Amino acid sequence: MHHKLAKAFSEPKVKSQQERIKQINCCVQANQSDSQAEMFANRLRKNLKKLTKWAKQNQVHCYRLYDADLPEYAVAIDIYQGEQIWVNVQEYESPKTIDPIKAQQRLAGAMAEITKVLEIPAEQVFLKIRRKQKGTDQYQKHSDSGRFYIVEEGGCKFWVNFADYLDTGLFLDHRPIRLLIQQQAKGKRFLNLFAYTGSATVHAAIGGAVASVTVDMSNTYLNWTKRNFDLNNIHGDHKLVRADCLQWLVKQADSKQKQHFDLIFLDPPTFSNSKKMDKVFDIQSDHMEMIHNAAALLAPGGILYFSTNFRRFKMDKEALADLIIEDISAAMVPLDFARDTKIHYCWRISR
């Protein structure tokens, strides 16, 4: 097991989780297995056979191999292929009704089977626990390994990090929308809001966007975006803006000298109470104003892609009746995430 796994957890429960990881390591080293673990291994092999063929045909290098297919093994397993294969395992936090010792044994069994089935050393497997996020928890640093790796997607290269943050720097479920943006970007001016590590902007630039503006309020992620730009030799009129996207949108929408864009990607968090923001943000109650402000920046014939991971989200079409809104969610969920069609929702919006 990777010696830095214990660092990949959020701070409030680090001590108990570190102890848990040590116990899991012992279980794995003892090579504990049972019939359920074998069932899990068989599912991995089945998924691997199906997805390896699909990934090769579609030149997909990073994909989800397993997503809690079996209720006893509530983990998500993502494959990242670069100069070698890395595996990012996320355990969904067990309900309190589950015996923690059994949950621990199952996780240990799963980790042992992953290395066997994929035939990779344990050092290339990383583990995190996903909890319900509060505020900006998912953006908090969990470790200081500083170890980044290069992966490829659609002719673009990206730096990913498996230990220091809850997320790796590349949201795999958004692969189709990034590729769509790349296909539509030639000669366009592109705006990326809540940009995270700027992966959508990289796709737009590689697709031939003549200019772009990438907005995020995190220095960490804007620096990461800059590194992604450098990795892909992106220069010219591609601006990075550190700002609260909501405030920036209001200011731009109200400006007489507002910038206009042919292509906009708006992928906000579900909820945020960051100290850097003026007020608490809630996607359900705040999406109407935000979409209106973003749509105000569309050039004639421009397209706004709006996406959310909030499973209970309901688009208020009445409040947005002046816009043309098309639900393209089904087309934006890739094969490797097809088990969970609610992984995200996506709309194509124009004026």
C-alpha positions as a Markdown table, in Angstrom:
| # | Residue | x | y | z |
|---|---|---|---|---|
| 1 | Met | 0.0 | 0.0 | 0.0 |
| 2 | His | 1.2 | 3.5 | -0.8 |
| 3 | His | 3.1 | 4.9 | 2.2 |
| 4 | Lys | 1.4 | 8.3 | 1.9 |
| 5 | Leu | -2.2 | 7.0 | 1.8 |
| 6 | Ala | -2.7 | 8.2 | 5.3 |
| 7 | Lys | -2.2 | 11.8 | 4.3 |
| 8 | Ala | -5.0 | 11.8 | 1.7 |
| 9 | Phe | -7.8 | 12.4 | 4.2 |
| 10 | Ser | -9.5 | 15.6 | 5.4 |
| 11 | Glu | -8.2 | 17.1 | 8.6 |
| 12 | Pro | -11.1 | 16.6 | 11.2 |
| 13 | Lys | -10.6 | 12.8 | 11.5 |
| 14 | Val | -7.1 | 12.4 | 10.3 |
| 15 | Lys | -5.8 | 10.7 | 13.4 |
| 16 | Ser | -8.4 | 7.9 | 13.5 |
| 17 | Gln | -8.2 | 7.5 | 9.7 |
| 18 | Gln | -4.4 | 7.2 | 9.9 |
| 19 | Glu | -4.9 | 4.4 | 12.4 |
| 20 | Arg | -7.5 | 2.8 | 10.0 |
| 21 | Ile | -5.1 | 2.9 | 7.1 |
| 22 | Lys | -2.4 | 1.2 | 9.2 |
| 23 | Gln | -4.9 | -1.6 | 10.0 |
| 24 | Ile | -5.9 | -1.8 | 6.3 |
| 25 | Asn | -2.2 | -2.1 | 5.3 |
| 26 | Cys | -1.8 | -5.0 | 7.8 |
| 27 | Cys | -4.8 | -6.7 | 6.3 |
| 28 | Val | -3.6 | -6.3 | 2.8 |
| 29 | Gln | -0.1 | -7.5 | 3.7 |
| 30 | Ala | -1.7 | -10.5 | 5.4 |
| 31 | Asn | -3.4 | -11.1 | 2.0 |
| 32 | Gln | -6.8 | -11.6 | 3.5 |
| 33 | Ser | -9.4 | -12.7 | 1.0 |
| 34 | Asp | -12.8 | -14.3 | 0.9 |
| 35 | Ser | -15.5 | -15.2 | -1.6 |
| 36 | Gln | -16.9 | -11.7 | -1.7 |
| 37 | Ala | -13.4 | -10.3 | -2.5 |
| 38 | Glu | -13.2 | -12.8 | -5.4 |
| 39 | Met | -16.6 | -11.6 | -6.6 |
| 40 | Phe | -15.3 | -8.0 | -6.5 |
| 41 | Ala | -12.2 | -9.1 | -8.5 |
| 42 | Asn | -14.4 | -10.8 | -11.1 |
| 43 | Arg | -16.4 | -7.6 | -11.5 |
| 44 | Leu | -13.1 | -5.7 | -12.0 |
| 45 | Arg | -12.0 | -8.1 | -14.7 |
| 46 | Lys | -15.3 | -7.9 | -16.5 |
| 47 | Asn | -15.3 | -4.0 | -16.4 |
| 48 | Leu | -11.6 | -4.0 | -17.5 |
| 49 | Lys | -12.3 | -6.2 | -20.5 |
| 50 | Lys | -15.2 | -4.0 | -21.6 |
| 51 | Leu | -13.6 | -0.6 | -20.9 |
| 52 | Thr | -10.1 | -1.3 | -22.1 |
| 53 | Lys | -11.5 | -2.0 | -25.6 |
| 54 | Trp | -13.7 | 1.1 | -25.5 |
| 55 | Ala | -10.8 | 3.3 | -24.2 |
| 56 | Lys | -8.5 | 2.1 | -26.9 |
| 57 | Gln | -11.0 | 2.7 | -29.7 |
| 58 | Asn | -11.8 | 6.2 | -28.4 |
| 59 | Gln | -8.2 | 7.1 | -27.3 |
| 60 | Val | -9.4 | 7.6 | -23.7 |
| 61 | His | -6.4 | 7.4 | -21.2 |
| 62 | Cys | -8.2 | 8.2 | -18.0 |
| 63 | Tyr | -11.5 | 6.6 | -17.1 |
| 64 | Arg | -13.7 | 5.2 | -14.3 |
| 65 | Leu | -13.3 | 1.4 | -14.0 |
| 66 | Tyr | -15.7 | 0.7 | -11.2 |
| 67 | Asp | -18.3 | 2.8 | -9.3 |
| 68 | Ala | -19.8 | 0.9 | -6.4 |
| 69 | Asp | -21.1 | -1.8 | -8.8 |
| 70 | Leu | -21.4 | -4.2 | -5.8 |
| 71 | Pro | -23.1 | -2.7 | -2.7 |
| 72 | Glu | -20.6 | -4.5 | -0.4 |
| 73 | Tyr | -17.7 | -2.6 | -2.1 |
| 74 | Ala | -18.7 | 1.1 | -2.1 |
| 75 | Val | -15.7 | 2.5 | -3.8 |
| 76 | Ala | -15.0 | 4.4 | -7.1 |
| 77 | Ile | -11.9 | 3.3 | -9.0 |
| 78 | Asp | -10.4 | 5.5 | -11.6 |
| 79 | Ile | -7.6 | 4.6 | -14.0 |
| 80 | Tyr | -5.1 | 7.3 | -15.0 |
| 81 | Gln | -2.6 | 6.3 | -17.8 |
| 82 | Gly | 0.6 | 8.3 | -18.4 |
| 83 | Glu | 4.1 | 7.1 | -18.4 |
| 84 | Gln | 2.7 | 4.3 | -16.1 |
| 85 | Ile | -0.7 | 3.4 | -14.7 |
| 86 | Trp | -2.0 | 5.1 | -11.5 |
| 87 | Val | -5.2 | 4.1 | -9.7 |
| 88 | Asn | -7.2 | 6.6 | -7.7 |
| 89 | Val | -9.6 | 4.8 | -5.2 |
| 90 | Gln | -12.3 | 6.7 | -3.4 |
| 91 | Glu | -14.2 | 5.0 | -0.7 |
| 92 | Tyr | -17.6 | 6.3 | -0.1 |
| 93 | Glu | -18.0 | 6.8 | 3.6 |
| 94 | Ser | -19.9 | 3.8 | 5.2 |
| 95 | Pro | -23.3 | 4.4 | 6.9 |
| 96 | Lys | -23.1 | 4.2 | 10.7 |
| 97 | Thr | -25.2 | 1.0 | 10.5 |
| 98 | Ile | -22.2 | -0.9 | 8.9 |
| 99 | Asp | -19.7 | -2.6 | 11.3 |
| 100 | Pro | -16.5 | -0.5 | 10.9 |
| 101 | Ile | -14.3 | -3.6 | 11.3 |
| 102 | Lys | -16.2 | -5.4 | 8.4 |
| 103 | Ala | -16.0 | -2.3 | 6.3 |
| 104 | Gln | -12.3 | -2.1 | 7.0 |
| 105 | Gln | -11.7 | -5.7 | 6.0 |
| 106 | Arg | -13.7 | -5.3 | 2.8 |
| 107 | Leu | -11.7 | -2.2 | 1.9 |
| 108 | Ala | -8.5 | -4.1 | 2.6 |
| 109 | Gly | -9.7 | -7.0 | 0.4 |
| 110 | Ala | -10.6 | -4.6 | -2.4 |
| 111 | Met | -7.2 | -2.9 | -2.3 |
| 112 | Ala | -5.4 | -6.2 | -2.5 |
| 113 | Glu | -7.6 | -7.4 | -5.4 |
| 114 | Ile | -7.0 | -4.1 | -7.3 |
| 115 | Thr | -3.3 | -4.5 | -7.4 |
| 116 | Lys | -3.7 | -8.2 | -8.4 |
| 117 | Val | -6.2 | -7.7 | -11.2 |
| 118 | Leu | -4.5 | -4.6 | -12.6 |
| 119 | Glu | -1.0 | -6.2 | -12.1 |
| 120 | Ile | 0.5 | -3.0 | -10.7 |
| 121 | Pro | 2.5 | -2.3 | -7.5 |
| 122 | Ala | 0.7 | -0.9 | -4.5 |
| 123 | Glu | 2.8 | 2.3 | -4.8 |
| 124 | Gln | 0.7 | 3.3 | -7.8 |
| 125 | Val | -2.6 | 3.0 | -6.0 |
| 126 | Phe | -4.0 | 6.0 | -4.0 |
| 127 | Leu | -6.9 | 5.9 | -1.5 |
| 128 | Lys | -9.2 | 8.6 | -0.2 |
| 129 | Ile | -12.5 | 8.7 | 1.6 |
| 130 | Arg | -15.3 | 10.8 | 0.2 |
| 131 | Arg | -17.6 | 12.4 | 2.7 |
| 132 | Lys | -20.5 | 14.9 | 2.1 |
| 133 | Gln | -18.6 | 18.1 | 1.5 |
| 134 | Lys | -19.2 | 21.1 | 3.6 |
| 135 | Gly | -18.5 | 24.5 | 2.0 |
| 136 | Thr | -15.1 | 24.4 | 0.4 |
| 137 | Asp | -13.8 | 21.2 | 2.0 |
| 138 | Gln | -13.1 | 19.6 | -1.4 |
| 139 | Tyr | -10.6 | 22.3 | -2.2 |
| 140 | Gln | -8.7 | 22.1 | 1.1 |
| 141 | Lys | -5.2 | 20.6 | 0.9 |
| 142 | His | -4.9 | 17.2 | 2.5 |
| 143 | Ser | -1.2 | 16.5 | 2.0 |
| 144 | Asp | 2.0 | 18.1 | 0.9 |
| 145 | Ser | 3.5 | 15.4 | -1.4 |
| 146 | Gly | 3.9 | 17.9 | -4.2 |
| 147 | Arg | 4.0 | 15.0 | -6.6 |
| 148 | Phe | 2.3 | 15.7 | -10.0 |
| 149 | Tyr | 2.0 | 13.3 | -13.0 |
| 150 | Ile | 1.2 | 14.0 | -16.6 |
| 151 | Val | -1.8 | 12.4 | -18.3 |
| 152 | Glu | -3.4 | 13.0 | -21.7 |
| 153 | Glu | -7.0 | 13.6 | -22.9 |
| 154 | Gly | -8.1 | 14.5 | -26.4 |
| 155 | Gly | -4.7 | 15.6 | -27.6 |
| 156 | Cys | -4.2 | 17.8 | -24.4 |
| 157 | Lys | -1.9 | 17.1 | -21.5 |
| 158 | Phe | -2.7 | 17.7 | -17.8 |
| 159 | Trp | -0.9 | 17.7 | -14.5 |
| 160 | Val | -2.8 | 15.5 | -12.0 |
| 161 | Asn | -2.1 | 15.0 | -8.3 |
| 162 | Phe | -3.4 | 11.9 | -6.4 |
| 163 | Ala | -2.4 | 12.7 | -2.8 |
| 164 | Asp | -2.6 | 16.4 | -1.9 |
| 165 | Tyr | -6.3 | 17.1 | -2.6 |
| 166 | Leu | -9.6 | 15.3 | -2.6 |
| 167 | Asp | -9.9 | 15.7 | -6.4 |
| 168 | Thr | -7.0 | 15.0 | -8.8 |
| 169 | Gly | -7.2 | 18.1 | -11.0 |
| 170 | Leu | -9.2 | 16.5 | -13.8 |
| 171 | Phe | -12.9 | 15.6 | -13.4 |
| 172 | Leu | -13.3 | 12.5 | -15.6 |
| 173 | Asp | -17.1 | 12.7 | -15.8 |
| 174 | His | -16.8 | 16.0 | -17.7 |
| 175 | Arg | -14.6 | 14.5 | -20.5 |
| 176 | Pro | -17.5 | 14.7 | -23.1 |
| 177 | Ile | -18.2 | 18.4 | -22.5 |
| 178 | Arg | -14.5 | 19.3 | -22.7 |
| 179 | Leu | -14.2 | 17.4 | -26.0 |
| 180 | Leu | -17.3 | 19.2 | -27.3 |
| 181 | Ile | -15.8 | 22.6 | -26.3 |
| 182 | Gln | -12.6 | 21.6 | -28.2 |
| 183 | Gln | -14.6 | 20.7 | -31.3 |
| 184 | Gln | -16.5 | 24.0 | -31.2 |
| 185 | Ala | -13.7 | 26.4 | -30.2 |
| 186 | Lys | -12.0 | 27.2 | -33.5 |
| 187 | Gly | -11.9 | 30.9 | -34.0 |
| 188 | Lys | -14.0 | 31.5 | -30.9 |
| 189 | Arg | -13.6 | 33.6 | -27.7 |
| 190 | Phe | -14.0 | 31.3 | -24.7 |
| 191 | Leu | -15.0 | 32.0 | -21.1 |
| 192 | Asn | -14.4 | 29.4 | -18.4 |
| 193 | Leu | -16.1 | 30.2 | -15.0 |
| 194 | Phe | -15.3 | 28.4 | -11.8 |
| 195 | Ala | -12.5 | 27.0 | -13.9 |
| 196 | Tyr | -10.7 | 24.8 | -11.3 |
| 197 | Thr | -7.5 | 23.7 | -13.0 |
| 198 | Gly | -8.4 | 25.2 | -16.4 |
| 199 | Ser | -8.8 | 21.9 | -18.3 |
| 200 | Ala | -11.8 | 23.2 | -20.4 |
| 201 | Thr | -9.7 | 26.2 | -21.4 |
| 202 | Val | -6.8 | 23.9 | -22.4 |
| 203 | His | -9.3 | 22.0 | -24.7 |
| 204 | Ala | -10.6 | 25.3 | -26.1 |
| 205 | Ala | -7.1 | 26.6 | -26.8 |
| 206 | Ile | -6.0 | 23.3 | -28.4 |
| 207 | Gly | -9.2 | 23.4 | -30.5 |
| 208 | Gly | -8.2 | 26.8 | -31.9 |
| 209 | Ala | -9.9 | 29.4 | -29.6 |
| 210 | Val | -8.5 | 32.8 | -30.5 |
| 211 | Ala | -8.8 | 34.2 | -27.0 |
| 212 | Ser | -10.0 | 33.0 | -23.6 |
| 213 | Val | -10.7 | 34.2 | -20.1 |
| 214 | Thr | -10.4 | 31.7 | -17.2 |
| 215 | Val | -11.9 | 32.8 | -13.9 |
| 216 | Asp | -11.4 | 31.2 | -10.4 |
| 217 | Met | -10.9 | 32.6 | -7.0 |
| 218 | Ser | -8.2 | 30.1 | -5.9 |
| 219 | Asn | -4.6 | 31.1 | -6.5 |
| 220 | Thr | -3.7 | 27.4 | -6.1 |
| 221 | Tyr | -5.9 | 26.4 | -9.1 |
| 222 | Leu | -5.0 | 29.4 | -11.2 |
| 223 | Asn | -1.3 | 28.4 | -10.7 |
| 224 | Trp | -2.2 | 24.8 | -11.7 |
| 225 | Thr | -4.0 | 26.2 | -14.8 |
| 226 | Lys | -0.9 | 28.1 | -15.7 |
| 227 | Arg | 1.2 | 24.9 | -15.4 |
| 228 | Asn | -1.4 | 23.2 | -17.7 |
| 229 | Phe | -1.1 | 26.0 | -20.2 |
| 230 | Asp | 2.7 | 25.8 | -20.2 |
| 231 | Leu | 2.5 | 22.0 | -20.6 |
| 232 | Asn | 0.4 | 22.5 | -23.7 |
| 233 | Asn | 2.4 | 25.5 | -25.0 |
| 234 | Ile | -0.6 | 27.8 | -24.7 |
| 235 | His | 0.4 | 31.4 | -25.2 |
| 236 | Gly | -1.2 | 34.6 | -26.6 |
| 237 | Asp | -4.6 | 36.1 | -25.6 |
| 238 | His | -5.5 | 33.6 | -22.8 |
| 239 | Lys | -6.0 | 35.5 | -19.6 |
| 240 | Leu | -6.2 | 34.1 | -16.1 |
| 241 | Val | -8.4 | 36.1 | -13.7 |
| 242 | Arg | -8.5 | 35.6 | -9.9 |
| 243 | Ala | -12.0 | 36.6 | -8.8 |
| 244 | Asp | -15.2 | 35.5 | -7.2 |
| 245 | Cys | -17.0 | 34.3 | -10.3 |
| 246 | Leu | -20.4 | 35.6 | -9.1 |
| 247 | Gln | -19.1 | 39.1 | -8.4 |
| 248 | Trp | -17.1 | 39.1 | -11.6 |
| 249 | Leu | -20.2 | 38.1 | -13.6 |
| 250 | Val | -22.4 | 40.8 | -12.0 |
| 251 | Lys | -19.7 | 43.5 | -12.8 |
| 252 | Gln | -19.3 | 42.3 | -16.4 |
| 253 | Ala | -23.0 | 41.9 | -17.1 |
| 254 | Asp | -23.6 | 45.5 | -15.9 |
| 255 | Ser | -20.7 | 47.0 | -17.7 |
| 256 | Lys | -21.2 | 49.2 | -20.8 |
| 257 | Gln | -17.9 | 47.9 | -22.1 |
| 258 | Lys | -18.7 | 44.3 | -21.3 |
| 259 | Gln | -16.6 | 41.6 | -23.0 |
| 260 | His | -18.5 | 39.2 | -25.3 |
| 261 | Phe | -17.8 | 35.5 | -25.8 |
| 262 | Asp | -18.8 | 32.9 | -28.4 |
| 263 | Leu | -18.5 | 30.0 | -26.0 |
| 264 | Ile | -19.0 | 29.9 | -22.2 |
| 265 | Phe | -18.6 | 27.0 | -19.8 |
| 266 | Leu | -20.3 | 27.6 | -16.4 |
| 267 | Asp | -19.7 | 24.7 | -13.9 |
| 268 | Pro | -20.3 | 26.1 | -10.4 |
| 269 | Pro | -20.1 | 24.3 | -7.1 |
| 270 | Thr | -23.3 | 23.0 | -5.5 |
| 271 | Phe | -22.7 | 25.1 | -2.4 |
| 272 | Ser | -20.0 | 27.5 | -1.1 |
| 273 | Asn | -19.5 | 29.5 | 2.0 |
| 274 | Ser | -15.9 | 30.5 | 1.2 |
| 275 | Lys | -14.6 | 33.5 | 3.2 |
| 276 | Lys | -13.5 | 34.9 | -0.2 |
| 277 | Met | -17.1 | 35.2 | -1.3 |
| 278 | Asp | -19.5 | 37.9 | -0.4 |
| 279 | Lys | -22.3 | 35.6 | 0.5 |
| 280 | Val | -23.2 | 31.9 | 0.8 |
| 281 | Phe | -23.8 | 30.4 | -2.6 |
| 282 | Asp | -26.4 | 27.8 | -3.3 |
| 283 | Ile | -26.8 | 26.4 | -6.8 |
| 284 | Gln | -30.6 | 25.8 | -6.6 |
| 285 | Ser | -31.5 | 29.3 | -5.4 |
| 286 | Asp | -28.8 | 31.3 | -7.2 |
| 287 | His | -28.7 | 29.6 | -10.6 |
| 288 | Met | -31.2 | 32.0 | -12.3 |
| 289 | Glu | -29.3 | 35.2 | -11.7 |
| 290 | Met | -26.0 | 33.5 | -12.5 |
| 291 | Ile | -27.1 | 32.1 | -15.8 |
| 292 | His | -28.7 | 35.4 | -16.8 |
| 293 | Asn | -25.5 | 37.3 | -16.1 |
| 294 | Ala | -23.4 | 34.7 | -18.0 |
| 295 | Ala | -25.9 | 34.8 | -21.0 |
| 296 | Ala | -25.5 | 38.6 | -21.0 |
| 297 | Leu | -21.9 | 38.1 | -22.1 |
| 298 | Leu | -22.8 | 35.9 | -25.1 |
| 299 | Ala | -21.9 | 37.3 | -28.5 |
| 300 | Pro | -24.6 | 36.9 | -31.2 |
| 301 | Gly | -24.9 | 33.1 | -32.0 |
| 302 | Gly | -22.9 | 32.3 | -28.8 |
| 303 | Ile | -23.5 | 29.2 | -26.7 |
| 304 | Leu | -23.4 | 28.8 | -22.9 |
| 305 | Tyr | -22.9 | 25.4 | -21.5 |
| 306 | Phe | -24.1 | 25.1 | -17.9 |
| 307 | Ser | -23.4 | 22.1 | -15.8 |
| 308 | Thr | -24.0 | 21.0 | -12.2 |
| 309 | Asn | -23.3 | 17.9 | -10.1 |
| 310 | Phe | -26.2 | 18.6 | -7.7 |
| 311 | Arg | -28.4 | 15.5 | -8.0 |
| 312 | Arg | -31.7 | 17.2 | -6.9 |
| 313 | Phe | -31.2 | 20.2 | -9.2 |
| 314 | Lys | -34.2 | 21.6 | -11.0 |
| 315 | Met | -33.7 | 24.2 | -13.7 |
| 316 | Asp | -36.1 | 27.2 | -13.3 |
| 317 | Lys | -37.1 | 27.5 | -16.9 |
| 318 | Glu | -39.9 | 30.0 | -16.1 |
| 319 | Ala | -37.4 | 32.5 | -14.6 |
| 320 | Leu | -35.2 | 31.9 | -17.7 |
| 321 | Ala | -37.9 | 32.1 | -20.3 |
| 322 | Asp | -36.0 | 34.6 | -22.3 |
| 323 | Leu | -33.3 | 32.1 | -23.1 |
| 324 | Ile | -33.3 | 29.0 | -25.3 |
| 325 | Ile | -32.5 | 26.0 | -23.0 |
| 326 | Glu | -31.7 | 22.5 | -24.2 |
| 327 | Asp | -31.0 | 19.6 | -21.8 |
| 328 | Ile | -28.0 | 17.7 | -23.2 |
| 329 | Ser | -27.3 | 15.7 | -20.1 |
| 330 | Ala | -27.8 | 12.2 | -21.6 |
| 331 | Ala | -25.2 | 13.0 | -24.3 |
| 332 | Met | -22.7 | 14.3 | -21.8 |
| 333 | Val | -22.5 | 11.2 | -19.5 |
| 334 | Pro | -19.7 | 9.0 | -20.9 |
| 335 | Leu | -19.8 | 5.2 | -21.1 |
| 336 | Asp | -17.5 | 4.8 | -18.0 |
| 337 | Phe | -20.0 | 6.7 | -15.9 |
| 338 | Ala | -23.2 | 5.2 | -17.5 |
| 339 | Arg | -24.1 | 3.4 | -14.3 |
| 340 | Asp | -24.8 | 6.7 | -12.7 |
| 341 | Thr | -26.8 | 9.0 | -15.1 |
| 342 | Lys | -27.2 | 11.6 | -12.3 |
| 343 | Ile | -23.4 | 12.1 | -12.0 |
| 344 | His | -24.0 | 15.6 | -13.5 |
| 345 | Tyr | -26.6 | 17.5 | -15.6 |
| 346 | Cys | -25.8 | 19.7 | -18.5 |
| 347 | Trp | -27.6 | 22.3 | -20.7 |
| 348 | Arg | -26.9 | 24.2 | -23.9 |
| 349 | Ile | -28.2 | 27.7 | -23.5 |
| 350 | Ser | -28.4 | 30.5 | -26.1 |
| 351 | Arg | -30.2 | 33.8 | -26.4 |
